[in-house]
Amino acid sequence: MAQASLRRALALRSRGRATASRPQLRPRQDLAPSWAAGLARPGGGLPPVIPVVIIDDNADDGSAVADRRRTVRLSPEVIVDAAVRVAARAEPDGLTGKALGNELGVDRSAVWRHFADRDALLLAVGDRLLKMAVDDVPQGLAPRERLVHLAGSVVELYVAHPYVGAAVACRTLRGPGELAAIEMTLASLQELGLSKETTARFQRMFADTVLSYAGMRAGYAVLPQQIRDADEQLWAGTHATVSPERYPALAAHVPYLARQDDDSVFASLLEAFWLAVAHDASSQGPTQ
């Protein structure tokens, strides 16, 4: 039953969207002095939203005004939106000022007015992935189904944004997405009648299990295809021909090991988690 629930949660959702061609954009260099003047303010510092004027090189120049200008209002949220799109392309250098500048149509330096460094941006993007996972959980689910769906969404999103997923799986993200995931986990476990101490322990167990698995899957996803193919062929090649005298248990189980798939393994991990929760829920007294 847990495997069936997880398979539904892990089913790839159709996210195909028709995308309109984006104009090629370049910075309006002659307006750079006015940017600096507009950003200066007493006491130093920068405003939270920075208007950046750029030129659309593909605009129709039939009017009297040759330059068609639009304003990109940069903010941390806008930059993270762009970073998530870039991360979904699974490029190793996706979260760079150059890549994000190209995505947004602004000078790369504009990105770093909102984030102290690349690590701060990485954590913000990782936190956004957790928020997306929480938002993906349907309303009205029972505690177990709710957390199974959350777990599946985290794995799916980390694998879909593999360089970010692999990098943030072991990190504390410090943002609203992480807090929302913790809140959902604690609230779901509380509904099962666990004590506060037991709830906190199982929240940590759930998070470590899901994030460890998601990070491993994301790390595997960034490997070149030929390396993944070679690793998977080991079960039909090298491992299948091990000496039964030296490795008797391995030789006896090779056919069964080769048949295991990612979804069933993850479902078994979650089933072990729920067995532990059920044991504690039945053995302890009223919630404290």
Secondary structure, DSSP 8 states (H G I E B T S, - for coil): -HHHHHHHHHS-------------EEE-GGGHHHHHHHH--TTS---SSEEEEEEETTS---SS----EEEEEE-HHHHHHHHHHHHTTT-TT-SSHHHHHHHHTS-GGGGGGT-SSHHHHHHHHHHHHHHHHHHTS-TT--HHHHHHHHHHHHHHHHHHSHHHHHHHTTS---SHHHHHHHHHHHHHHHTTT--HHHHHHHHHHHHHHHHHHHHHHHHHHTS-HHHHHHHHHTTTTTGGG--TTTSHHHHHHHHHHHT--HHHHHHHHHHHHHHHHHHHHHHS-S--
